Amino acid sequence: MLVGVLGAVVPAIPGSSLVLVAIILWGIVSSSFAAIKIPLIVTIIFLFLF
């Protein structure tokens, strides 16, 4: 997720899509998609807006 946040500042790195992938991987590793529901929804909204 830190690389994704860095990508939000550095134009050459696609930040929001990396954060989205990190959240999805976090849900897979933790086996709990209930814990990532809100961050996932917010990230998808920001991905489509920006």
mmCIF entry with sequence, helices, sheets and N, C-alpha, C, O atoms, coordinates in Angstrom:
data_MODEL
# 
_entry.id   MODEL 
# 
_entity.id                         1 
_entity.type                       polymer 
_entity.pdbx_number_of_molecules   1 
# 
_entity_poly.entity_id                      1 
_entity_poly.type                           'polypeptide(L)' 
_entity_poly.nstd_linkage                   no 
_entity_poly.nstd_monomer                   no 
_entity_poly.pdbx_seq_one_letter_code       MLVGVLGAVVPAIPGSSLVLVAIILWGIVSSSFAAIKIPLIVTIIFLFLF 
_entity_poly.pdbx_seq_one_letter_code_can   MLVGVLGAVVPAIPGSSLVLVAIILWGIVSSSFAAIKIPLIVTIIFLFLF 
_entity_poly.pdbx_strand_id                 A 
# 
loop_
_entity_poly_seq.entity_id 
_entity_poly_seq.num 
_entity_poly_seq.mon_id 
_entity_poly_seq.hetero 
1 1  MET n 
1 2  LEU n 
1 3  VAL n 
1 4  GLY n 
1 5  VAL n 
1 6  LEU n 
1 7  GLY n 
1 8  ALA n 
1 9  VAL n 
1 10 VAL n 
1 11 PRO n 
1 12 ALA n 
1 13 ILE n 
1 14 PRO n 
1 15 GLY n 
1 16 SER n 
1 17 SER n 
1 18 LEU n 
1 19 VAL n 
1 20 LEU n 
1 21 VAL n 
1 22 ALA n 
1 23 ILE n 
1 24 ILE n 
1 25 LEU n 
1 26 TRP n 
1 27 GLY n 
1 28 ILE n 
1 29 VAL n 
1 30 SER n 
1 31 SER n 
1 32 SER n 
1 33 PHE n 
1 34 ALA n 
1 35 ALA n 
1 36 ILE n 
1 37 LYS n 
1 38 ILE n 
1 39 PRO n 
1 40 LEU n 
1 41 ILE n 
1 42 VAL n 
1 43 THR n 
1 44 ILE n 
1 45 ILE n 
1 46 PHE n 
1 47 LEU n 
1 48 PHE n 
1 49 LEU n 
1 50 PHE n 
# 
_struct_asym.id          A 
_struct_asym.entity_id   1 
# 
loop_
_struct_conf.conf_type_id 
_struct_conf.id 
_struct_conf.pdbx_PDB_helix_id 
_struct_conf.beg_label_comp_id 
_struct_conf.beg_label_asym_id 
_struct_conf.beg_label_seq_id 
_struct_conf.pdbx_beg_PDB_ins_code 
_struct_conf.end_label_comp_id 
_struct_conf.end_label_asym_id 
_struct_conf.end_label_seq_id 
_struct_conf.pdbx_end_PDB_ins_code 
_struct_conf.beg_auth_comp_id 
_struct_conf.beg_auth_asym_id 
_struct_conf.beg_auth_seq_id 
_struct_conf.end_auth_comp_id 
_struct_conf.end_auth_asym_id 
_struct_conf.end_auth_seq_id 
_struct_conf.pdbx_PDB_helix_class 
_struct_conf.details 
_struct_conf.pdbx_PDB_helix_length 
HELX_P HELX_P1 AA1 LEU A 2  ? VAL A 9  ? LEU A 2  VAL A 9  1 ? 8  
HELX_P HELX_P2 AA2 GLY A 15 ? SER A 30 ? GLY A 15 SER A 30 1 ? 16 
HELX_P HELX_P3 AA3 LYS A 37 ? LEU A 49 ? LYS A 37 LEU A 49 1 ? 13 
# 
_struct_conf_type.id          HELX_P 
_struct_conf_type.criteria    ? 
_struct_conf_type.reference   ? 
# 
loop_
_atom_site.group_PDB 
_atom_site.id 
_atom_site.type_symbol 
_atom_site.label_atom_id 
_atom_site.label_alt_id 
_atom_site.label_comp_id 
_atom_site.label_asym_id 
_atom_site.label_entity_id 
_atom_site.label_seq_id 
_atom_site.pdbx_PDB_ins_code 
_atom_site.Cartn_x 
_atom_site.Cartn_y 
_atom_site.Cartn_z 
_atom_site.occupancy 
_atom_site.B_iso_or_equiv 
_atom_site.pdbx_formal_charge 
_atom_site.auth_seq_id 
_atom_site.auth_comp_id 
_atom_site.auth_asym_id 
_atom_site.auth_atom_id 
_atom_site.pdbx_PDB_model_num 
ATOM 1   N N  . MET A 1 1  ? 0.813   -1.186  0.000   1.00 0.00 ? 1  MET A N  1 
ATOM 2   C CA . MET A 1 1  ? 0.000   0.000   0.000   1.00 0.00 ? 1  MET A CA 1 
ATOM 3   C C  . MET A 1 1  ? 0.859   1.254   0.000   1.00 0.00 ? 1  MET A C  1 
ATOM 4   O O  . MET A 1 1  ? 0.454   2.294   -0.519  1.00 0.00 ? 1  MET A O  1 
ATOM 5   N N  . LEU A 1 2  ? 2.038   1.152   0.581   1.00 0.00 ? 2  LEU A N  1 
ATOM 6   C CA . LEU A 1 2  ? 2.921   2.317   0.588   1.00 0.00 ? 2  LEU A CA 1 
ATOM 7   C C  . LEU A 1 2  ? 3.357   2.703   -0.816  1.00 0.00 ? 2  LEU A C  1 
ATOM 8   O O  . LEU A 1 2  ? 3.498   3.888   -1.117  1.00 0.00 ? 2  LEU A O  1 
ATOM 9   N N  . VAL A 1 3  ? 3.571   1.717   -1.676  1.00 0.00 ? 3  VAL A N  1 
ATOM 10  C CA . VAL A 1 3  ? 3.931   2.003   -3.065  1.00 0.00 ? 3  VAL A CA 1 
ATOM 11  C C  . VAL A 1 3  ? 2.768   2.706   -3.758  1.00 0.00 ? 3  VAL A C  1 
ATOM 12  O O  . VAL A 1 3  ? 2.983   3.606   -4.570  1.00 0.00 ? 3  VAL A O  1 
ATOM 13  N N  . GLY A 1 4  ? 1.543   2.302   -3.445  1.00 0.00 ? 4  GLY A N  1 
ATOM 14  C CA . GLY A 1 4  ? 0.377   2.954   -4.023  1.00 0.00 ? 4  GLY A CA 1 
ATOM 15  C C  . GLY A 1 4  ? 0.238   4.388   -3.570  1.00 0.00 ? 4  GLY A C  1 
ATOM 16  O O  . GLY A 1 4  ? -0.105  5.259   -4.369  1.00 0.00 ? 4  GLY A O  1 
ATOM 17  N N  . VAL A 1 5  ? 0.499   4.648   -2.305  1.00 0.00 ? 5  VAL A N  1 
ATOM 18  C CA . VAL A 1 5  ? 0.454   6.017   -1.795  1.00 0.00 ? 5  VAL A CA 1 
ATOM 19  C C  . VAL A 1 5  ? 1.561   6.843   -2.432  1.00 0.00 ? 5  VAL A C  1 
ATOM 20  O O  . VAL A 1 5  ? 1.348   8.006   -2.773  1.00 0.00 ? 5  VAL A O  1 
ATOM 21  N N  . LEU A 1 6  ? 2.726   6.261   -2.594  1.00 0.00 ? 6  LEU A N  1 
ATOM 22  C CA . LEU A 1 6  ? 3.810   6.945   -3.287  1.00 0.00 ? 6  LEU A CA 1 
ATOM 23  C C  . LEU A 1 6  ? 3.406   7.235   -4.733  1.00 0.00 ? 6  LEU A C  1 
ATOM 24  O O  . LEU A 1 6  ? 3.752   8.282   -5.281  1.00 0.00 ? 6  LEU A O  1 
ATOM 25  N N  . GLY A 1 7  ? 2.681   6.313   -5.340  1.00 0.00 ? 7  GLY A N  1 
ATOM 26  C CA . GLY A 1 7  ? 2.222   6.507   -6.710  1.00 0.00 ? 7  GLY A CA 1 
ATOM 27  C C  . GLY A 1 7  ? 1.208   7.622   -6.852  1.00 0.00 ? 7  GLY A C  1 
ATOM 28  O O  . GLY A 1 7  ? 1.037   8.176   -7.938  1.00 0.00 ? 7  GLY A O  1 
ATOM 29  N N  . ALA A 1 8  ? 0.538   7.955   -5.771  1.00 0.00 ? 8  ALA A N  1 
ATOM 30  C CA . ALA A 1 8  ? -0.389  9.082   -5.821  1.00 0.00 ? 8  ALA A CA 1 
ATOM 31  C C  . ALA A 1 8  ? 0.364   10.401  -5.930  1.00 0.00 ? 8  ALA A C  1 
ATOM 32  O O  . ALA A 1 8  ? -0.185  11.394  -6.407  1.00 0.00 ? 8  ALA A O  1 
ATOM 33  N N  . VAL A 1 9  ? 1.607   10.415  -5.494  1.00 0.00 ? 9  VAL A N  1 
ATOM 34  C CA . VAL A 1 9  ? 2.425   11.626  -5.544  1.00 0.00 ? 9  VAL A CA 1 
ATOM 35  C C  . VAL A 1 9  ? 3.306   11.646  -6.793  1.00 0.00 ? 9  VAL A C  1 
ATOM 36  O O  . VAL A 1 9  ? 3.439   12.685  -7.439  1.00 0.00 ? 9  VAL A O  1 
ATOM 37  N N  . VAL A 1 10 ? 3.904   10.516  -7.132  1.00 0.00 ? 10 VAL A N  1 
ATOM 38  C CA . VAL A 1 10 ? 4.795   10.418  -8.294  1.00 0.00 ? 10 VAL A CA 1 
ATOM 39  C C  . VAL A 1 10 ? 3.951   10.048  -9.512  1.00 0.00 ? 10 VAL A C  1 
ATOM 40  O O  . VAL A 1 10 ? 3.295   9.006   -9.507  1.00 0.00 ? 10 VAL A O  1 
ATOM 41  N N  . PRO A 1 11 ? 3.955   10.870  -10.545 1.00 0.00 ? 11 PRO A N  1 
ATOM 42  C CA . PRO A 1 11 ? 3.069   10.629  -11.686 1.00 0.00 ? 11 PRO A CA 1 
ATOM 43  C C  . PRO A 1 11 ? 3.378   9.370   -12.506 1.00 0.00 ? 11 PRO A C  1 
ATOM 44  O O  . PRO A 1 11 ? 2.505   8.895   -13.231 1.00 0.00 ? 11 PRO A O  1 
ATOM 45  N N  . ALA A 1 12 ? 4.566   8.831   -12.414 1.00 0.00 ? 12 ALA A N  1 
ATOM 46  C CA . ALA A 1 12 ? 4.925   7.678   -13.239 1.00 0.00 ? 12 ALA A CA 1 
ATOM 47  C C  . ALA A 1 12 ? 4.381   6.362   -12.692 1.00 0.00 ? 12 ALA A C  1 
ATOM 48  O O  . ALA A 1 12 ? 4.344   5.365   -13.412 1.00 0.00 ? 12 ALA A O  1 
ATOM 49  N N  . ILE A 1 13 ? 3.959   6.346   -11.428 1.00 0.00 ? 13 ILE A N  1 
ATOM 50  C CA . ILE A 1 13 ? 3.467   5.118   -10.805 1.00 0.00 ? 13 ILE A CA 1 
ATOM 51  C C  . ILE A 1 13 ? 1.944   5.230   -10.652 1.00 0.00 ? 13 ILE A C  1 
ATOM 52  O O  . ILE A 1 13 ? 1.459   6.220   -10.105 1.00 0.00 ? 13 ILE A O  1 
ATOM 53  N N  . PRO A 1 14 ? 1.185   4.234   -11.125 1.00 0.00 ? 14 PRO A N  1 
ATOM 54  C CA . PRO A 1 14 ? -0.284  4.287   -10.999 1.00 0.00 ? 14 PRO A CA 1 
ATOM 55  C C  . PRO A 1 14 ? -0.725  3.992   -9.562  1.00 0.00 ? 14 PRO A C  1 
ATOM 56  O O  . PRO A 1 14 ? -0.948  2.835   -9.207  1.00 0.00 ? 14 PRO A O  1 
ATOM 57  N N  . GLY A 1 15 ? -0.848  5.023   -8.746  1.00 0.00 ? 15 GLY A N  1 
ATOM 58  C CA . GLY A 1 15 ? -1.065  4.870   -7.314  1.00 0.00 ? 15 GLY A CA 1 
ATOM 59  C C  . GLY A 1 15 ? -2.366  4.224   -6.918  1.00 0.00 ? 15 GLY A C  1 
ATOM 60  O O  . GLY A 1 15 ? -2.355  3.252   -6.163  1.00 0.00 ? 15 GLY A O  1 
ATOM 61  N N  . SER A 1 16 ? -3.498  4.728   -7.399  1.00 0.00 ? 16 SER A N  1 
ATOM 62  C CA . SER A 1 16 ? -4.782  4.218   -6.918  1.00 0.00 ? 16 SER A CA 1 
ATOM 63  C C  . SER A 1 16 ? -5.034  2.776   -7.333  1.00 0.00 ? 16 SER A C  1 
ATOM 64  O O  . SER A 1 16 ? -5.669  2.025   -6.593  1.00 0.00 ? 16 SER A O  1 
ATOM 65  N N  . SER A 1 17 ? -4.553  2.382   -8.489  1.00 0.00 ? 17 SER A N  1 
ATOM 66  C CA . SER A 1 17 ? -4.754  0.986   -8.882  1.00 0.00 ? 17 SER A CA 1 
ATOM 67  C C  . SER A 1 17 ? -3.871  0.056   -8.051  1.00 0.00 ? 17 SER A C  1 
ATOM 68  O O  . SER A 1 17 ? -4.272  -1.072  -7.764  1.00 0.00 ? 17 SER A O  1 
ATOM 69  N N  . LEU A 1 18 ? -2.671  0.510   -7.656  1.00 0.00 ? 18 LEU A N  1 
ATOM 70  C CA . LEU A 1 18 ? -1.819  -0.292  -6.789  1.00 0.00 ? 18 LEU A CA 1 
ATOM 71  C C  . LEU A 1 18 ? -2.421  -0.426  -5.393  1.00 0.00 ? 18 LEU A C  1 
ATOM 72  O O  . LEU A 1 18 ? -2.321  -1.488  -4.778  1.00 0.00 ? 18 LEU A O  1 
ATOM 73  N N  . VAL A 1 19 ? -3.041  0.631   -4.890  1.00 0.00 ? 19 VAL A N  1 
ATOM 74  C CA . VAL A 1 19 ? -3.713  0.567   -3.598  1.00 0.00 ? 19 VAL A CA 1 
ATOM 75  C C  . VAL A 1 19 ? -4.884  -0.402  -3.677  1.00 0.00 ? 19 VAL A C  1 
ATOM 76  O O  . VAL A 1 19 ? -5.116  -1.169  -2.743  1.00 0.00 ? 19 VAL A O  1 
ATOM 77  N N  . LEU A 1 20 ? -5.621  -0.377  -4.777  1.00 0.00 ? 20 LEU A N  1 
ATOM 78  C CA . LEU A 1 20 ? -6.743  -1.299  -4.960  1.00 0.00 ? 20 LEU A CA 1 
ATOM 79  C C  . LEU A 1 20 ? -6.267  -2.747  -4.956  1.00 0.00 ? 20 LEU A C  1 
ATOM 80  O O  . LEU A 1 20 ? -6.880  -3.598  -4.312  1.00 0.00 ? 20 LEU A O  1 
ATOM 81  N N  . VAL A 1 21 ? -5.190  -3.029  -5.662  1.00 0.00 ? 21 VAL A N  1 
ATOM 82  C CA . VAL A 1 21 ? -4.636  -4.387  -5.683  1.00 0.00 ? 21 VAL A CA 1 
ATOM 83  C C  . VAL A 1 21 ? -4.161  -4.791  -4.290  1.00 0.00 ? 21 VAL A C  1 
ATOM 84  O O  . VAL A 1 21 ? -4.349  -5.938  -3.885  1.00 0.00 ? 21 VAL A O  1 
ATOM 85  N N  . ALA A 1 22 ? -3.553  -3.871  -3.558  1.00 0.00 ? 22 ALA A N  1 
ATOM 86  C CA . ALA A 1 22 ? -3.082  -4.178  -2.204  1.00 0.00 ? 22 ALA A CA 1 
ATOM 87  C C  . ALA A 1 22 ? -4.244  -4.491  -1.267  1.00 0.00 ? 22 ALA A C  1 
ATOM 88  O O  . ALA A 1 22 ? -4.135  -5.389  -0.432  1.00 0.00 ? 22 ALA A O  1 
ATOM 89  N N  . ILE A 1 23 ? -5.347  -3.771  -1.392  1.00 0.00 ? 23 ILE A N  1 
ATOM 90  C CA . ILE A 1 23 ? -6.519  -4.034  -0.550  1.00 0.00 ? 23 ILE A CA 1 
ATOM 91  C C  . ILE A 1 23 ? -7.103  -5.404  -0.868  1.00 0.00 ? 23 ILE A C  1 
ATOM 92  O O  . ILE A 1 23 ? -7.480  -6.147  0.038   1.00 0.00 ? 23 ILE A O  1 
ATOM 93  N N  . ILE A 1 24 ? -7.178  -5.738  -2.148  1.00 0.00 ? 24 ILE A N  1 
ATOM 94  C CA . ILE A 1 24 ? -7.711  -7.046  -2.534  1.00 0.00 ? 24 ILE A CA 1 
ATOM 95  C C  . ILE A 1 24 ? -6.798  -8.158  -2.028  1.00 0.00 ? 24 ILE A C  1 
ATOM 96  O O  . ILE A 1 24 ? -7.282  -9.171  -1.524  1.00 0.00 ? 24 ILE A O  1 
ATOM 97  N N  . LEU A 1 25 ? -5.485  -7.982  -2.157  1.00 0.00 ? 25 LEU A N  1 
ATOM 98  C CA . LEU A 1 25 ? -4.553  -8.983  -1.639  1.00 0.00 ? 25 LEU A CA 1 
ATOM 99  C C  . LEU A 1 25 ? -4.651  -9.108  -0.120  1.00 0.00 ? 25 LEU A C  1 
ATOM 100 O O  . LEU A 1 25 ? -4.534  -10.207 0.421   1.00 0.00 ? 25 LEU A O  1 
ATOM 101 N N  . TRP A 1 26 ? -4.862  -8.001  0.558   1.00 0.00 ? 26 TRP A N  1 
ATOM 102 C CA . TRP A 1 26 ? -5.042  -8.007  2.002   1.00 0.00 ? 26 TRP A CA 1 
ATOM 103 C C  . TRP A 1 26 ? -6.260  -8.839  2.381   1.00 0.00 ? 26 TRP A C  1 
ATOM 104 O O  . TRP A 1 26 ? -6.220  -9.606  3.342   1.00 0.00 ? 26 TRP A O  1 
ATOM 105 N N  . GLY A 1 27 ? -7.338  -8.686  1.628   1.00 0.00 ? 27 GLY A N  1 
ATOM 106 C CA . GLY A 1 27 ? -8.536  -9.482  1.879   1.00 0.00 ? 27 GLY A CA 1 
ATOM 107 C C  . GLY A 1 27 ? -8.322  -10.965 1.635   1.00 0.00 ? 27 GLY A C  1 
ATOM 108 O O  . GLY A 1 27 ? -8.852  -11.801 2.367   1.00 0.00 ? 27 GLY A O  1 
ATOM 109 N N  . ILE A 1 28 ? -7.553  -11.292 0.616   1.00 0.00 ? 28 ILE A N  1 
ATOM 110 C CA . ILE A 1 28 ? -7.270  -12.699 0.316   1.00 0.00 ? 28 ILE A CA 1 
ATOM 111 C C  . ILE A 1 28 ? -6.391  -13.314 1.401   1.00 0.00 ? 28 ILE A C  1 
ATOM 112 O O  . ILE A 1 28 ? -6.651  -14.425 1.862   1.00 0.00 ? 28 ILE A O  1 
ATOM 113 N N  . VAL A 1 29 ? -5.357  -12.592 1.804   1.00 0.00 ? 29 VAL A N  1 
ATOM 114 C CA . VAL A 1 29 ? -4.438  -13.112 2.808   1.00 0.00 ? 29 VAL A CA 1 
ATOM 115 C C  . VAL A 1 29 ? -5.129  -13.250 4.166   1.00 0.00 ? 29 VAL A C  1 
ATOM 116 O O  . VAL A 1 29 ? -4.923  -14.237 4.873   1.00 0.00 ? 29 VAL A O  1 
ATOM 117 N N  . SER A 1 30 ? -5.941  -12.268 4.524   1.00 0.00 ? 30 SER A N  1 
ATOM 118 C CA . SER A 1 30 ? -6.604  -12.317 5.832   1.00 0.00 ? 30 SER A CA 1 
ATOM 119 C C  . SER A 1 30 ? -7.867  -13.168 5.811   1.00 0.00 ? 30 SER A C  1 
ATOM 120 O O  . SER A 1 30 ? -8.442  -13.437 6.865   1.00 0.00 ? 30 SER A O  1 
ATOM 121 N N  . SER A 1 31 ? -8.303  -13.590 4.646   1.00 0.00 ? 31 SER A N  1 
ATOM 122 C CA . SER A 1 31 ? -9.517  -14.400 4.463   1.00 0.00 ? 31 SER A CA 1 
ATOM 123 C C  . SER A 1 31 ? -10.754 -13.734 5.054   1.00 0.00 ? 31 SER A C  1 
ATOM 124 O O  . SER A 1 31 ? -11.667 -14.414 5.523   1.00 0.00 ? 31 SER A O  1 
ATOM 125 N N  . SER A 1 32 ? -10.783 -12.420 5.031   1.00 0.00 ? 32 SER A N  1 
ATOM 126 C CA . SER A 1 32 ? -11.920 -11.694 5.577   1.00 0.00 ? 32 SER A CA 1 
ATOM 127 C C  . SER A 1 32 ? -12.244 -10.501 4.687   1.00 0.00 ? 32 SER A C  1 
ATOM 128 O O  . SER A 1 32 ? -11.663 -9.427  4.841   1.00 0.00 ? 32 SER A O  1 
ATOM 129 N N  . PHE A 1 33 ? -13.158 -10.692 3.773   1.00 0.00 ? 33 PHE A N  1 
ATOM 130 C CA . PHE A 1 33 ? -13.543 -9.583  2.907   1.00 0.00 ? 33 PHE A CA 1 
ATOM 131 C C  . PHE A 1 33 ? -14.464 -8.607  3.628   1.00 0.00 ? 33 PHE A C  1 
ATOM 132 O O  . PHE A 1 33 ? -14.658 -7.489  3.150   1.00 0.00 ? 33 PHE A O  1 
ATOM 133 N N  . ALA A 1 34 ? -15.037 -8.997  4.765   1.00 0.00 ? 34 ALA A N  1 
ATOM 134 C CA . ALA A 1 34 ? -15.852 -8.074  5.547   1.00 0.00 ? 34 ALA A CA 1 
ATOM 135 C C  . ALA A 1 34 ? -14.990 -6.941  6.110   1.00 0.00 ? 34 ALA A C  1 
ATOM 136 O O  . ALA A 1 34 ? -15.457 -5.811  6.256   1.00 0.00 ? 34 ALA A O  1 
ATOM 137 N N  . ALA A 1 35 ? -13.742 -7.248  6.422   1.00 0.00 ? 35 ALA A N  1 
ATOM 138 C CA . ALA A 1 35 ? -12.837 -6.243  6.990   1.00 0.00 ? 35 ALA A CA 1 
ATOM 139 C C  . ALA A 1 35 ? -12.385 -5.221  5.951   1.00 0.00 ? 35 ALA A C  1 
ATOM 140 O O  . ALA A 1 35 ? -12.008 -4.107  6.313   1.00 0.00 ? 35 ALA A O  1 
ATOM 141 N N  . ILE A 1 36 ? -12.415 -5.577  4.676   1.00 0.00 ? 36 ILE A N  1 
ATOM 142 C CA . ILE A 1 36 ? -11.923 -4.658  3.646   1.00 0.00 ? 36 ILE A CA 1 
ATOM 143 C C  . ILE A 1 36 ? -13.044 -4.038  2.821   1.00 0.00 ? 36 ILE A C  1 
ATOM 144 O O  . ILE A 1 36 ? -12.779 -3.345  1.839   1.00 0.00 ? 36 ILE A O  1 
ATOM 145 N N  . LYS A 1 37 ? -14.281 -4.276  3.208   1.00 0.00 ? 37 LYS A N  1 
ATOM 146 C CA . LYS A 1 37 ? -15.411 -3.804  2.393   1.00 0.00 ? 37 LYS A CA 1 
ATOM 147 C C  . LYS A 1 37 ? -15.400 -2.282  2.236   1.00 0.00 ? 37 LYS A C  1 
ATOM 148 O O  . LYS A 1 37 ? -15.493 -1.787  1.113   1.00 0.00 ? 37 LYS A O  1 
ATOM 149 N N  . ILE A 1 38 ? -15.290 -1.541  3.319   1.00 0.00 ? 38 ILE A N  1 
ATOM 150 C CA . ILE A 1 38 ? -15.318 -0.077  3.251   1.00 0.00 ? 38 ILE A CA 1 
ATOM 151 C C  . ILE A 1 38 ? -14.091 0.473   2.513   1.00 0.00 ? 38 ILE A C  1 
ATOM 152 O O  . ILE A 1 38 ? -14.263 1.290   1.608   1.00 0.00 ? 38 ILE A O  1 
ATOM 153 N N  . PRO A 1 39 ? -12.863 0.068   2.854   1.00 0.00 ? 39 PRO A N  1 
ATOM 154 C CA . PRO A 1 39 ? -11.711 0.588   2.098   1.00 0.00 ? 39 PRO A CA 1 
ATOM 155 C C  . PRO A 1 39 ? -11.778 0.242   0.609   1.00 0.00 ? 39 PRO A C  1 
ATOM 156 O O  . PRO A 1 39 ? -11.354 1.032   -0.234  1.00 0.00 ? 39 PRO A O  1 
ATOM 157 N N  . LEU A 1 40 ? -12.307 -0.936  0.290   1.00 0.00 ? 40 LEU A N  1 
ATOM 158 C CA . LEU A 1 40 ? -12.417 -1.339  -1.106  1.00 0.00 ? 40 LEU A CA 1 
ATOM 159 C C  . LEU A 1 40 ? -13.402 -0.456  -1.854  1.00 0.00 ? 40 LEU A C  1 
ATOM 160 O O  . LEU A 1 40 ? -13.121 -0.032  -2.975  1.00 0.00 ? 40 LEU A O  1 
ATOM 161 N N  . ILE A 1 41 ? -14.536 -0.175  -1.261  1.00 0.00 ? 41 ILE A N  1 
ATOM 162 C CA . ILE A 1 41 ? -15.544 0.682   -1.903  1.00 0.00 ? 41 ILE A CA 1 
ATOM 163 C C  . ILE A 1 41 ? -15.008 2.098   -2.096  1.00 0.00 ? 41 ILE A C  1 
ATOM 164 O O  . ILE A 1 41 ? -15.176 2.687   -3.164  1.00 0.00 ? 41 ILE A O  1 
ATOM 165 N N  . VAL A 1 42 ? -14.366 2.642   -1.069  1.00 0.00 ? 42 VAL A N  1 
ATOM 166 C CA . VAL A 1 42 ? -13.819 4.004   -1.168  1.00 0.00 ? 42 VAL A CA 1 
ATOM 167 C C  . VAL A 1 42 ? -12.740 4.067   -2.243  1.00 0.00 ? 42 VAL A C  1 
ATOM 168 O O  . VAL A 1 42 ? -12.701 5.023   -3.018  1.00 0.00 ? 42 VAL A O  1 
ATOM 169 N N  . THR A 1 43 ? -11.878 3.082   -2.301  1.00 0.00 ? 43 THR A N  1 
ATOM 170 C CA . THR A 1 43 ? -10.809 3.070   -3.297  1.00 0.00 ? 43 THR A CA 1 
ATOM 171 C C  . THR A 1 43 ? -11.368 2.960   -4.711  1.00 0.00 ? 43 THR A C  1 
ATOM 172 O O  . THR A 1 43 ? -10.873 3.625   -5.621  1.00 0.00 ? 43 THR A O  1 
ATOM 173 N N  . ILE A 1 44 ? -12.381 2.141   -4.906  1.00 0.00 ? 44 ILE A N  1 
ATOM 174 C CA . ILE A 1 44 ? -12.986 2.010   -6.234  1.00 0.00 ? 44 ILE A CA 1 
ATOM 175 C C  . ILE A 1 44 ? -13.632 3.320   -6.659  1.00 0.00 ? 44 ILE A C  1 
ATOM 176 O O  . ILE A 1 44 ? -13.531 3.715   -7.821  1.00 0.00 ? 44 ILE A O  1 
ATOM 177 N N  . ILE A 1 45 ? -14.288 3.988   -5.735  1.00 0.00 ? 45 ILE A N  1 
ATOM 178 C CA . ILE A 1 45 ? -14.906 5.294   -6.054  1.00 0.00 ? 45 ILE A CA 1 
ATOM 179 C C  . ILE A 1 45 ? -13.822 6.296   -6.465  1.00 0.00 ? 45 ILE A C  1 
ATOM 180 O O  . ILE A 1 45 ? -13.972 6.992   -7.469  1.00 0.00 ? 45 ILE A O  1 
ATOM 181 N N  . PHE A 1 46 ? -12.730 6.370   -5.692  1.00 0.00 ? 46 PHE A N  1 
ATOM 182 C CA . PHE A 1 46 ? -11.653 7.295   -6.038  1.00 0.00 ? 46 PHE A CA 1 
ATOM 183 C C  . PHE A 1 46 ? -10.990 6.897   -7.363  1.00 0.00 ? 46 PHE A C  1 
ATOM 184 O O  . PHE A 1 46 ? -10.571 7.767   -8.127  1.00 0.00 ? 46 PHE A O  1 
ATOM 185 N N  . LEU A 1 47 ? -10.893 5.621   -7.636  1.00 0.00 ? 47 LEU A N  1 
ATOM 186 C CA . LEU A 1 47 ? -10.288 5.164   -8.892  1.00 0.00 ? 47 LEU A CA 1 
ATOM 187 C C  . LEU A 1 47 ? -11.111 5.642   -10.087 1.00 0.00 ? 47 LEU A C  1 
ATOM 188 O O  . LEU A 1 47 ? -10.553 6.052   -11.105 1.00 0.00 ? 47 LEU A O  1 
ATOM 189 N N  . PHE A 1 48 ? -12.430 5.590   -9.963  1.00 0.00 ? 48 PHE A N  1 
ATOM 190 C CA . PHE A 1 48 ? -13.271 6.033   -11.073 1.00 0.00 ? 48 PHE A CA 1 
ATOM 191 C C  . PHE A 1 48 ? -13.363 7.550   -11.169 1.00 0.00 ? 48 PHE A C  1 
ATOM 192 O O  . PHE A 1 48 ? -13.551 8.086   -12.261 1.00 0.00 ? 48 PHE A O  1 
ATOM 193 N N  . LEU A 1 49 ? -13.233 8.252   -10.044 1.00 0.00 ? 49 LEU A N  1 
ATOM 194 C CA . LEU A 1 49 ? -13.324 9.717   -10.079 1.00 0.00 ? 49 LEU A CA 1 
ATOM 195 C C  . LEU A 1 49 ? -12.040 10.362  -10.597 1.00 0.00 ? 49 LEU A C  1 
ATOM 196 O O  . LEU A 1 49 ? -12.089 11.380  -11.286 1.00 0.00 ? 49 LEU A O  1 
ATOM 197 N N  . PHE A 1 50 ? -10.908 9.777   -10.270 1.00 0.00 ? 50 PHE A N  1 
ATOM 198 C CA . PHE A 1 50 ? -9.632  10.388  -10.662 1.00 0.00 ? 50 PHE A CA 1 
ATOM 199 C C  . PHE A 1 50 ? -8.974  9.481   -11.614 1.00 0.00 ? 50 PHE A C  1 
ATOM 200 O O  . PHE A 1 50 ? -7.879  9.777   -12.092 1.00 0.00 ? 50 PHE A O  1 
# 
